[in-house]
């Protein structure tokens, strides 16, 4: 019998809900990663994914991050409407914890493609910008730069970005010495 992707997805989501059963939930999460990487038709239960992250189900961490990344490529607008300020704070906290391989950064970069997403992320710029210099993970740094580029494409965000300009350009400042008169023209955060 032929089973549709949607009914398969519903059955797998049912297995994922069994978060206490590690083996079953890990297998379900891996199946969902595969389904979401090739299909826009699979319904994504964002609340369940965030719940797995919030409750510290570390055995699902990478799989959940991959599913969020996969689904945010095609549903960034709807995903940004489903996420709350607390959800974004959670994603950023997990991202800066050092366990992240870049999937959550990619998710946030994708969310910044939508107007609602840009609005949501702008309130978290003080948490986001330091990730531009995140040690040891080039993928995270590139996705955060992409997020900031996407946020900058909306003229409504330019004033907010200007407030954080020294923090944004700091990673670009090289080791070369400037003339004292030129250095005095820079914002205080960039001097010396």
C-alpha positions in Angstrom: 0.0 0.0 0.0 1.1 3.5 -0.7 1.3 5.8 2.3 1.3 9.5 1.8 4.1 11.6 3.2 1.6 13.5 5.4 0.2 10.3 7.1 3.7 9.0 7.6 4.7 12.3 9.1 1.7 12.2 11.4 2.6 8.7 12.6 6.2 9.8 13.2 5.2 12.9 15.1 3.1 10.6 17.3 6.3 8.6 18.1 8.3 11.8 18.8 5.8 12.8 21.4 7.0 9.9 23.4 9.9 12.0 24.7 10.5 9.8 27.7 11.3 6.8 25.3 14.7 7.9 24.2 15.2 5.2 21.5 11.8 5.8 19.9 12.0 9.6 20.0 15.5 9.6 18.5 14.5 7.3 15.6 11.3 9.4 15.1 13.4 12.6 15.1 15.8 11.2 12.5 12.9 10.2 10.3 11.5 13.7 10.5 14.9 15.2 9.6 14.9 13.1 6.5 11.3 13.9 5.6 11.7 17.6 6.1 14.8 17.8 4.0 12.9 16.7 0.9 9.3 17.7 1.4 7.5 20.9 2.0 4.2 19.0 2.7 5.2 17.6 6.1 3.4 19.5 8.8 5.8 20.8 11.4 4.8 20.8 15.0 7.0 23.7 16.1 5.6 23.6 19.6 6.7 20.1 20.1 10.2 20.8 18.8 10.6 23.8 21.1 9.2 21.8 24.0 11.9 19.1 23.4 14.6 21.8 23.5 13.1 23.6 26.5 12.8 20.4 28.5 16.5 19.6 27.8 16.0 16.4 25.8 19.6 16.4 24.8 19.3 13.2 22.9 17.1 15.1 20.4 19.0 18.3 20.3 20.7 18.0 16.9 17.8 16.3 15.2 15.4 19.0 16.4 17.8 21.7 15.3 18.0 20.1 11.8 14.2 19.9 11.5 13.8 23.5 12.5 16.5 24.4 9.9 14.9 22.3 7.2 11.4 23.6 7.7 12.4 27.2 8.1 13.8 27.2 4.5 10.2 27.0 3.1 8.1 28.2 6.0 10.1 31.0 7.5 7.1 33.4 7.5 4.8 31.0 9.3 7.6 29.8 11.7 8.4 33.4 12.7 4.7 33.9 13.6 4.8 30.7 15.8 7.9 31.6 17.7 7.7 33.8 20.8 10.3 36.1 22.3 11.0 33.3 24.9 11.5 30.8 22.1 14.0 33.0 20.3 15.9 33.6 23.6 16.0 29.8 24.1 17.4 29.3 20.6 20.0 31.9 21.2 21.0 30.5 24.5 21.4 27.0 23.0 23.3 28.5 20.1 25.8 30.2 22.3 26.2 27.2 24.6 28.8 25.6 22.2 26.8 22.5 21.5 25.3 23.9 18.3 26.6 22.8 14.9 25.0 25.7 13.0 21.4 24.5 12.4 19.8 26.9 14.8 21.9 29.8 13.4 20.6 28.7 9.9 17.0 28.6 11.3 17.4 32.2 12.6 18.9 33.3 9.3 15.9 31.9 7.5 13.4 33.4 9.9 15.0 36.8 9.2 13.8 36.5 5.6 10.2 37.3 6.7 9.1 40.7 8.0 7.7 39.2 11.2 10.9 37.3 11.7 13.0 40.5 11.3 10.9 42.3 13.8 11.2 39.5 16.3 15.0 39.2 15.9 15.6 42.9 16.1 14.7 42.9 19.8 17.4 40.3 20.3 20.3 42.1 18.5 22.4 42.5 21.7 22.3 38.7 22.1 22.8 38.0 18.4 25.7 40.3 17.5 28.3 38.7 19.8 27.8 35.5 17.9 29.6 37.2 14.9 32.8 36.4 16.7 31.7 33.0 18.1 35.0 31.0 18.5 35.5 27.8 16.6 32.4 27.7 14.5 32.5 29.4 11.1 29.0 28.1 10.2 27.5 30.0 13.1 29.4 33.2 12.3 28.3 33.0 8.6 24.7 32.4 9.4 24.6 35.2 12.0 26.1 37.5 9.3 23.4 36.3 6.9 20.8 37.0 9.6 22.1 40.6 10.0 22.2 41.1 6.2 18.5 40.0 6.0 17.6 42.3 8.9 19.4 45.2 7.2 17.3 44.7 4.0 14.3 46.2 5.8 14.7 50.0 6.0 12.6 50.0 9.2 15.5 48.3 11.0 18.2 50.7 10.0 18.0 52.9 13.1 18.1 49.9 15.3 21.1 48.5 13.5 22.9 51.9 13.7 22.5 51.8 17.5 24.5 48.6 17.5 26.9 49.6 14.7 30.1 49.5 16.8 29.3 45.9 17.9 28.6 44.9 14.3 31.8 46.4 12.8 34.1 45.4 15.6 34.8 42.0 14.1 35.9 43.7 10.9 38.5 45.9 12.7 41.9 44.7 11.8 45.2 45.0 13.7 46.5 47.9 11.6 47.2 51.2 13.4 45.3 54.3 12.6 46.4 57.8 12.9 45.4 59.3 16.2 43.1 61.9 14.6 41.4 59.1 12.6 41.0 57.0 15.7 39.3 59.8 17.6 36.6 60.0 14.9 35.6 56.4 15.7 32.9 55.6 18.2 34.4 55.0 21.7 33.8 51.3 21.5 36.1 51.0 18.5 38.9 53.3 19.8 42.2 51.8 20.9 
